[in-house]
Amino acid sequence: MELMSAYSFACLLVSISGSLTCSPLELFGPLRMNLSIVNVEFETLNPVGLLQCVRECYVKGRCKSFNYDSQTGTCSLNSKTDTEVVASDRVIIANTMYSNIGDWSGRLAGACNNHTCPLDSACVDKNDVATCEVVFCGRPTSPTNGVVLLDRRSFFNQGEEIEFSCNAGYSASGTIFCGESGMWKSSASCVQISQGRR
């Protein structure tokens, strides 16, 4: 009987804080080896273990997939899956793993299993109760007489500063950055340059 029970439990050895730990296989989704997707990353965590990478993706409303570098412990959270990107954004990189978060068990997320947090939020387990907290800023507004210089992203990480420029005849001062609770903090202004008397 002991021999049967030994074979009835399969696990995958994963590194957690530098030591190998046996984790049940049913927690794992399919990992595609030596594959990553690029140009859709919205957050990088480093260094973390594979299961922590999975959990971080699972609790973020906008995370659809992740890349994991097994040598450096770098976890890249992606806003799209490999089927939603162009072929040139699927790249072969040694020692990396790619997976869609929808293929994983939510058990790793505790109370946040099956959460429905919006794209700008992350699910936080507070005493076994799933709570959505805003952690990303949406697109900011431009200062008067200026324009923010944005790429195609819709969301920005807390603490991230963005650049802006001013219209001709105006001088830029101040900053715009994504603050706590997904609120933009701005001291940005475009001040008219005074014309010297002739």
Summary of the structure (lengths in Angstrom):
residues: 198
radius of gyration: 21.9
end to end distance: 100.2
largest distance: 100.2
contacts: 544
relative contact order: 0.13
helix: 18%
strand: 42%
